[in-house]
Every structure is written in C-alpha cells, then in structure tokens.
Amino acid sequence: MAGGTEAFPDLGKHCQHEDCHQLDFLPFKCDGCRKVFCLEHKSYKSHECPKSDLKSRKVVVCENCSVSIETTGSKEEDEKVVLERHEKSGDCYPSKKKKPKCPVKRCKEILTFSNTNTCRICQQKVCLKHRFPTDHICRKAVPTAAAPGTNKFLLALATRKVTNCGASTGSSSANSAPPSVKAY
C-alpha cells in the first residue's frame, strides 16, 4: 500500500494492525515487534505485541523488610522463588520496615526521599520544617572559621544573634545600619 499524498507520495505509513490499516502521517514504530502503528494502536496492549516484555523491568517487594528486588523478567523465575532467595541471603532485615523520623524534639515527621534535608553544618538529616540551622540543634559545635566546603552564608546564619529588625527608633538606627544600606 502506498502512503502519502499526490504531492508527497512517501509521506506517512499505514498502520500494520490487522483491522486498521489507517494512513498515519505521524506513525509509531514498536520497539518490540518492529511494526508501524497509528496513535490508537501504538501501545503493546492495543496491538497485542508478542515481544512486549523485551525491555521491561520487574520488581518484587519483600513484605518483611520493604526492600525492592529486581527480577530478570523471565517467566521461569517465579516471584516466590525470588523472595525465598532474598530471605535466605541474609539481606532481609524486618527492622528495616521502621521508617526514620526527624530527630528534632517533639517532631514526628517521617523522613522520606522528598522531605529530607541534610544540614550542611552538622550533616544531620532533618525534615523540611527544621532544615535551617536555627530550627534544629546541631550535633557539632559551629566552627568559628569556615571549613572547606562549608557554605559561609549558612555558617553566618547559624552563628548570628536574632535581633529585632528595624524596631529601634531615632538616629541610632541610621548609625547601626551597614554602610551599603541607606537609612531613610
């Protein structure tokens, strides 16, 4: 079957689904069976691709320790066999099921991938609410001089004294302002 139009005879392809054969100007080539399909039949499921598991990855989750175990994807390897091998390997620790929590007193936030922050000063993992050095008690004493790799801004923030910003009155506020800031 020829595709395209009179002006562009090589434009587009016909869908190779047995019931479709629609001319599609933006055809999709299946990476499993290497046939060409229209938008409606591009998924493995819609054209019943025999090689749909070619590049797929399968994961089994252990119920004891919540660890994800990647399988080879072959149909011979049963999920039960993979889980039994994991339990016998010594890598299955039921205590892993306990999720880490924020170490700040009275904070019960469970630390996950998306809400965990590591303090650059003390390297302690805390939740996002306590991510600033002033919001959690750092385990290490704050050094007086910046260590290599330490952010100077965070170091200054951790060691600064909290003052009442702009509450002073009179000409004393103009005298206490930094030289680059003009007081009006």
MIKE-570786 format. One record per residue: residue in three letters; x, y, z of N, C-alpha, C in turn; residue number from 1. Coordinates in nm, 2 decimals, decimal comma. Layout:
BEGIN
type	n.x	n.y	n.z	ca.x	ca.y	ca.z	c.x	c.y	c.z	seq
ALA	X	Y	Z	X	Y	Z	X	Y	Z	NUM;
...
REM end
This chain:
BEGIN
type	n.x	n.y	n.z	ca.x	ca.y	ca.z	c.x	c.y	c.z	seq
MET	0,08	-0,12	0,00	0,00	0,00	0,00	0,09	0,12	0,00	1;
ALA	0,06	0,21	-0,09	0,13	0,34	-0,09	0,07	0,44	0,00	2;
GLY	0,16	0,52	0,06	0,11	0,62	0,16	0,12	0,75	0,10	3;
GLY	0,09	0,86	0,18	0,12	0,99	0,14	0,01	1,05	0,05	4;
THR	0,04	1,16	-0,01	-0,05	1,24	-0,10	0,01	1,24	-0,24	5;
GLU	-0,06	1,31	-0,33	-0,01	1,32	-0,46	0,12	1,40	-0,47	6;
ALA	0,13	1,51	-0,39	0,25	1,59	-0,38	0,36	1,52	-0,31	7;
PHE	0,33	1,45	-0,20	0,43	1,38	-0,12	0,39	1,23	-0,11	8;
PRO	0,43	1,15	-0,21	0,39	1,01	-0,20	0,45	0,93	-0,10	9;
ASP	0,57	0,97	-0,04	0,63	0,89	0,06	0,60	0,93	0,20	10;
LEU	0,51	1,03	0,22	0,47	1,08	0,35	0,37	0,99	0,42	11;
GLY	0,41	0,95	0,54	0,32	0,87	0,62	0,33	0,72	0,60	12;
LYS	0,27	0,64	0,68	0,27	0,49	0,67	0,13	0,44	0,71	13;
HIS	0,10	0,33	0,66	-0,02	0,26	0,70	0,00	0,18	0,83	14;
CYS	-0,10	0,19	0,92	-0,10	0,11	1,04	-0,10	-0,04	1,01	15;
GLN	-0,01	-0,12	1,07	0,00	-0,26	1,04	-0,09	-0,35	1,13	16;
HIS	-0,18	-0,28	1,21	-0,27	-0,36	1,29	-0,37	-0,43	1,19	17;
GLU	-0,40	-0,55	1,21	-0,48	-0,63	1,11	-0,61	-0,58	1,08	18;
ASP	-0,67	-0,50	1,17	-0,81	-0,45	1,15	-0,81	-0,30	1,11	19;
CYS	-0,69	-0,23	1,11	-0,69	-0,09	1,09	-0,64	-0,04	0,96	20;
HIS	-0,52	-0,05	0,93	-0,45	-0,01	0,80	-0,48	0,14	0,77	21;
GLN	-0,50	0,22	0,87	-0,52	0,36	0,85	-0,39	0,43	0,81	22;
LEU	-0,40	0,53	0,72	-0,28	0,61	0,68	-0,26	0,71	0,79	23;
ASP	-0,14	0,70	0,85	-0,10	0,79	0,96	0,03	0,87	0,92	24;
PHE	0,02	1,00	0,93	0,13	1,09	0,89	0,24	1,10	1,00	25;
LEU	0,20	1,06	1,12	0,30	1,05	1,23	0,30	0,91	1,29	26;
PRO	0,34	0,81	1,22	0,33	0,67	1,27	0,43	0,64	1,38	27;
PHE	0,40	0,54	1,45	0,49	0,49	1,56	0,54	0,36	1,53	28;
LYS	0,67	0,34	1,56	0,73	0,21	1,53	0,75	0,14	1,67	29;
CYS	0,70	0,02	1,68	0,70	-0,06	1,81	0,85	-0,11	1,82	30;
ASP	0,90	-0,09	1,94	1,04	-0,13	1,97	1,04	-0,28	2,00	31;
GLY	0,93	-0,34	2,02	0,92	-0,49	2,04	0,92	-0,57	1,91	32;
CYS	0,81	-0,55	1,84	0,79	-0,63	1,72	0,83	-0,56	1,59	33;
ARG	0,87	-0,43	1,60	0,93	-0,35	1,49	0,83	-0,32	1,38	34;
LYS	0,70	-0,32	1,41	0,60	-0,29	1,31	0,56	-0,14	1,33	35;
VAL	0,49	-0,09	1,23	0,44	0,05	1,24	0,29	0,06	1,27	36;
PHE	0,26	0,15	1,36	0,12	0,16	1,41	0,08	0,31	1,42	37;
CYS	-0,06	0,33	1,42	-0,11	0,46	1,43	-0,12	0,49	1,58	38;
LEU	-0,17	0,61	1,62	-0,17	0,65	1,76	-0,26	0,56	1,84	39;
GLU	-0,37	0,51	1,78	-0,46	0,42	1,86	-0,40	0,29	1,89	40;
HIS	-0,31	0,24	1,81	-0,26	0,10	1,82	-0,11	0,10	1,86	41;
LYS	-0,06	0,21	1,91	0,09	0,22	1,94	0,13	0,14	2,07	42;
SER	0,04	0,13	2,16	0,08	0,06	2,29	0,09	-0,09	2,27	43;
TYR	0,17	-0,16	2,35	0,19	-0,30	2,34	0,05	-0,37	2,35	44;
LYS	-0,03	-0,32	2,45	-0,16	-0,39	2,48	-0,25	-0,38	2,36	45;
SER	-0,26	-0,26	2,30	-0,36	-0,24	2,19	-0,33	-0,32	2,06	46;
HIS	-0,20	-0,35	2,04	-0,18	-0,44	1,92	-0,13	-0,58	1,96	47;
GLU	-0,14	-0,61	2,09	-0,11	-0,74	2,14	0,03	-0,79	2,10	48;
CYS	0,13	-0,70	2,13	0,27	-0,73	2,09	0,32	-0,85	2,15	49;
PRO	0,38	-0,95	2,07	0,43	-1,07	2,13	0,57	-1,05	2,20	50;
LYS	0,63	-0,93	2,18	0,76	-0,91	2,24	0,75	-0,79	2,33	51;
SER	0,64	-0,77	2,40	0,63	-0,65	2,49	0,72	-0,66	2,61	52;
ASP	0,76	-0,77	2,66	0,85	-0,78	2,77	0,99	-0,77	2,74	53;
LEU	1,03	-0,73	2,62	1,16	-0,73	2,57	1,25	-0,64	2,66	54;
LYS	1,21	-0,52	2,69	1,29	-0,43	2,77	1,23	-0,39	2,90	55;
SER	1,13	-0,47	2,95	1,07	-0,43	3,07	1,15	-0,48	3,19	56;
ARG	1,13	-0,41	3,30	1,19	-0,44	3,43	1,08	-0,47	3,53	57;
LYS	1,10	-0,58	3,60	1,00	-0,62	3,70	1,07	-0,62	3,84	58;
VAL	0,99	-0,57	3,94	1,04	-0,56	4,08	0,94	-0,63	4,17	59;
VAL	0,99	-0,70	4,27	0,91	-0,77	4,37	0,95	-0,70	4,50	60;
VAL	0,85	-0,67	4,58	0,87	-0,60	4,71	0,86	-0,70	4,82	61;
CYS	0,96	-0,71	4,91	0,96	-0,80	5,02	0,86	-0,75	5,13	62;
GLU	0,77	-0,83	5,17	0,67	-0,79	5,27	0,74	-0,77	5,41	63;
ASN	0,85	-0,84	5,44	0,91	-0,83	5,57	0,99	-0,70	5,59	64;
CYS	1,07	-0,67	5,49	1,16	-0,55	5,51	1,14	-0,44	5,41	65;
SER	1,04	-0,45	5,32	1,01	-0,35	5,23	1,12	-0,32	5,13	66;
VAL	1,20	-0,41	5,10	1,31	-0,39	5,00	1,26	-0,43	4,86	67;
SER	1,29	-0,35	4,76	1,25	-0,38	4,62	1,36	-0,47	4,56	68;
ILE	1,32	-0,58	4,50	1,42	-0,68	4,44	1,39	-0,68	4,29	69;
GLU	1,48	-0,65	4,21	1,46	-0,66	4,06	1,48	-0,80	4,02	70;
THR	1,38	-0,84	3,93	1,39	-0,98	3,88	1,44	-0,97	3,74	71;
THR	1,48	-1,08	3,68	1,53	-1,08	3,55	1,43	-1,06	3,44	72;
GLY	1,30	-1,08	3,47	1,20	-1,06	3,38	1,16	-1,18	3,30	73;
SER	1,23	-1,29	3,33	1,20	-1,42	3,26	1,08	-1,48	3,33	74;
LYS	1,00	-1,55	3,25	0,87	-1,60	3,31	0,90	-1,73	3,40	75;
GLU	1,02	-1,79	3,38	1,05	-1,91	3,45	1,08	-1,87	3,60	76;
GLU	1,13	-1,75	3,62	1,16	-1,71	3,76	1,04	-1,66	3,83	77;
ASP	0,99	-1,74	3,92	0,86	-1,70	3,99	0,89	-1,60	4,10	78;
GLU	0,79	-1,52	4,14	0,81	-1,42	4,24	0,84	-1,49	4,38	79;
LYS	0,78	-1,60	4,40	0,80	-1,67	4,53	0,95	-1,72	4,54	80;
VAL	1,01	-1,77	4,43	1,14	-1,81	4,43	1,24	-1,69	4,46	81;
VAL	1,21	-1,58	4,40	1,29	-1,46	4,42	1,29	-1,42	4,57	82;
LEU	1,17	-1,42	4,63	1,15	-1,38	4,77	1,22	-1,48	4,86	83;
GLU	1,21	-1,60	4,83	1,27	-1,70	4,92	1,42	-1,69	4,91	84;
ARG	1,48	-1,66	4,79	1,62	-1,64	4,78	1,67	-1,52	4,86	85;
HIS	1,58	-1,41	4,86	1,62	-1,29	4,93	1,62	-1,32	5,08	86;
GLU	1,52	-1,39	5,13	1,52	-1,42	5,28	1,63	-1,51	5,32	87;
LYS	1,68	-1,60	5,24	1,79	-1,69	5,27	1,92	-1,62	5,26	88;
SER	1,93	-1,51	5,18	2,06	-1,45	5,16	2,11	-1,37	5,28	89;
GLY	2,03	-1,34	5,37	2,07	-1,27	5,49	2,05	-1,12	5,48	90;
ASP	2,00	-1,07	5,36	1,98	-0,93	5,34	1,84	-0,89	5,39	91;
CYS	1,76	-0,98	5,43	1,63	-0,95	5,47	1,63	-0,92	5,62	92;
TYR	1,61	-0,79	5,66	1,60	-0,75	5,80	1,47	-0,68	5,82	93;
PRO	1,38	-0,75	5,90	1,25	-0,69	5,93	1,26	-0,56	6,00	94;
SER	1,37	-0,52	6,06	1,38	-0,40	6,13	1,39	-0,28	6,03	95;
LYS	1,42	-0,31	5,90	1,42	-0,20	5,80	1,29	-0,14	5,78	96;
LYS	1,18	-0,21	5,82	1,05	-0,16	5,80	1,02	-0,03	5,87	97;
LYS	1,09	-0,01	5,98	1,07	0,11	6,06	1,13	0,23	5,99	98;
LYS	1,05	0,33	5,97	1,09	0,45	5,89	1,16	0,55	5,98	99;
PRO	1,26	0,61	5,93	1,33	0,71	6,01	1,25	0,84	6,03	100;
LYS	1,26	0,90	6,15	1,19	1,02	6,18	1,28	1,13	6,20	101;
CYS	1,23	1,25	6,20	1,31	1,37	6,22	1,36	1,37	6,37	102;
PRO	1,49	1,40	6,39	1,54	1,39	6,53	1,51	1,51	6,62	103;
VAL	1,44	1,61	6,57	1,41	1,73	6,65	1,30	1,69	6,75	104;
LYS	1,32	1,74	6,87	1,23	1,70	6,98	1,09	1,74	6,95	105;
ARG	1,00	1,65	6,97	0,85	1,65	6,95	0,81	1,66	6,80	106;
CYS	0,90	1,64	6,71	0,87	1,63	6,57	0,85	1,49	6,53	107;
LYS	0,74	1,45	6,47	0,71	1,31	6,44	0,71	1,29	6,29	108;
GLU	0,77	1,38	6,22	0,77	1,37	6,07	0,85	1,26	6,02	109;
ILE	0,80	1,17	5,94	0,87	1,06	5,88	0,95	1,11	5,77	110;
LEU	1,08	1,08	5,77	1,17	1,12	5,66	1,16	1,04	5,54	111;
THR	1,13	1,10	5,43	1,12	1,03	5,30	1,22	1,09	5,20	112;
PHE	1,22	1,04	5,08	1,30	1,10	4,98	1,28	1,25	4,95	113;
SER	1,15	1,28	4,95	1,11	1,42	4,91	1,11	1,52	5,02	114;
ASN	1,11	1,48	5,15	1,10	1,57	5,26	1,22	1,57	5,35	115;
THR	1,33	1,51	5,31	1,45	1,50	5,39	1,55	1,60	5,35	116;
ASN	1,61	1,67	5,44	1,72	1,77	5,42	1,84	1,74	5,51	117;
THR	1,96	1,74	5,45	2,08	1,72	5,53	2,14	1,85	5,56	118;
CYS	2,16	1,88	5,69	2,22	2,01	5,73	2,36	2,01	5,69	119;
ARG	2,40	2,12	5,63	2,54	2,13	5,58	2,64	2,15	5,69	120;
ILE	2,60	2,19	5,80	2,69	2,21	5,91	2,72	2,09	5,99	121;
CYS	2,61	2,02	6,04	2,62	1,90	6,12	2,60	1,77	6,05	122;
GLN	2,56	1,78	5,92	2,53	1,66	5,84	2,41	1,57	5,90	123;
GLN	2,33	1,63	5,98	2,22	1,56	6,04	2,10	1,57	5,94	124;
LYS	2,03	1,46	5,93	1,91	1,45	5,84	1,79	1,49	5,92	125;
VAL	1,72	1,60	5,87	1,60	1,65	5,93	1,49	1,67	5,83	126;
CYS	1,37	1,70	5,88	1,26	1,73	5,79	1,27	1,87	5,73	127;
LEU	1,19	1,90	5,64	1,20	2,04	5,58	1,16	2,15	5,67	128;
LYS	1,07	2,12	5,77	1,04	2,23	5,87	1,16	2,27	5,95	129;
HIS	1,25	2,18	5,97	1,37	2,20	6,06	1,50	2,21	5,98	130;
ARG	1,49	2,25	5,85	1,61	2,25	5,76	1,71	2,36	5,79	131;
PHE	1,67	2,47	5,85	1,76	2,57	5,88	1,84	2,54	6,02	132;
PRO	1,97	2,58	6,03	2,04	2,55	6,15	1,98	2,61	6,27	133;
THR	1,91	2,72	6,26	1,84	2,77	6,39	1,72	2,69	6,43	134;
ASP	1,67	2,61	6,34	1,55	2,53	6,37	1,58	2,39	6,43	135;
HIS	1,70	2,35	6,43	1,73	2,22	6,49	1,86	2,24	6,57	136;
ILE	1,89	2,16	6,67	2,01	2,17	6,74	2,12	2,09	6,67	137;
CYS	2,22	2,16	6,63	2,33	2,09	6,55	2,41	2,00	6,65	138;
ARG	2,44	1,88	6,60	2,52	1,79	6,69	2,67	1,84	6,71	139;
LYS	2,72	1,90	6,60	2,86	1,95	6,61	2,86	2,10	6,65	140;
ALA	2,96	2,14	6,72	2,97	2,28	6,76	3,00	2,36	6,63	141;
VAL	2,94	2,47	6,62	2,96	2,55	6,50	3,10	2,61	6,50	142;
PRO	3,18	2,58	6,39	3,32	2,63	6,39	3,32	2,78	6,37	143;
THR	3,43	2,84	6,43	3,44	2,98	6,42	3,49	3,02	6,28	144;
ALA	3,58	2,94	6,22	3,62	2,97	6,08	3,56	2,87	5,99	145;
ALA	3,52	2,91	5,87	3,46	2,82	5,78	3,55	2,71	5,73	146;
ALA	3,50	2,58	5,74	3,58	2,47	5,69	3,56	2,46	5,54	147;
PRO	3,65	2,40	5,47	3,64	2,39	5,33	3,51	2,32	5,29	148;
GLY	3,44	2,37	5,20	3,31	2,32	5,16	3,19	2,36	5,24	149;
THR	3,21	2,44	5,34	3,10	2,49	5,42	3,05	2,62	5,36	150;
ASN	2,92	2,63	5,35	2,86	2,75	5,29	2,88	2,86	5,40	151;
LYS	2,94	2,97	5,36	2,96	3,08	5,45	2,83	3,14	5,50	152;
PHE	2,73	3,15	5,41	2,60	3,21	5,44	2,54	3,12	5,55	153;
LEU	2,54	2,99	5,54	2,48	2,91	5,64	2,55	2,91	5,77	154;
LEU	2,69	2,93	5,77	2,77	2,94	5,89	2,73	3,07	5,96	155;
ALA	2,72	3,18	5,88	2,68	3,31	5,94	2,54	3,30	6,00	156;
LEU	2,45	3,23	5,93	2,31	3,22	5,98	2,31	3,14	6,11	157;
ALA	2,39	3,04	6,12	2,39	2,96	6,24	2,45	3,03	6,36	158;
THR	2,54	3,12	6,34	2,61	3,18	6,45	2,55	3,32	6,48	159;
ARG	2,46	3,37	6,40	2,41	3,51	6,42	2,32	3,52	6,54	160;
LYS	2,31	3,64	6,60	2,21	3,66	6,71	2,09	3,72	6,64	161;
VAL	1,97	3,67	6,69	1,85	3,72	6,64	1,82	3,85	6,70	162;
THR	1,80	3,96	6,61	1,77	4,09	6,66	1,64	4,13	6,62	163;
ASN	1,59	4,24	6,68	1,46	4,29	6,64	1,48	4,38	6,53	164;
CYS	1,44	4,34	6,41	1,48	4,41	6,28	1,40	4,54	6,27	165;
GLY	1,47	4,65	6,27	1,40	4,78	6,24	1,32	4,83	6,36	166;
ALA	1,33	4,78	6,48	1,24	4,82	6,59	1,30	4,94	6,66	167;
SER	1,43	4,97	6,64	1,49	5,08	6,71	1,44	5,21	6,65	168;
THR	1,44	5,31	6,73	1,39	5,44	6,68	1,50	5,55	6,69	169;
GLY	1,48	5,66	6,63	1,57	5,77	6,64	1,69	5,75	6,54	170;
SER	1,79	5,83	6,57	1,91	5,83	6,48	2,00	5,71	6,50	171;
SER	1,98	5,63	6,61	2,06	5,52	6,64	2,05	5,41	6,53	172;
SER	1,93	5,40	6,47	1,91	5,30	6,36	1,99	5,34	6,24	173;
ALA	2,01	5,46	6,21	2,09	5,50	6,10	2,24	5,47	6,12	174;
ASN	2,28	5,48	6,25	2,42	5,46	6,28	2,45	5,31	6,28	175;
SER	2,35	5,22	6,31	2,38	5,08	6,32	2,36	5,01	6,19	176;
ALA	2,31	5,08	6,08	2,29	5,02	5,95	2,42	4,99	5,89	177;
PRO	2,43	4,89	5,81	2,56	4,86	5,73	2,59	4,98	5,64	178;
PRO	2,71	5,00	5,60	2,75	5,11	5,52	2,68	5,11	5,38	179;
SER	2,65	4,99	5,33	2,59	4,99	5,19	2,44	5,02	5,20	180;
VAL	2,38	5,02	5,31	2,24	5,04	5,32	2,21	5,18	5,37	181;
LYS	2,13	5,26	5,30	2,09	5,39	5,34	1,97	5,39	5,42	182;
ALA	1,97	5,46	5,53	1,85	5,47	5,62	1,77	5,60	5,58	183;
TYR	1,64	5,58	5,56	1,56	5,69	5,51	1,47	5,74	5,63	184;
REM end
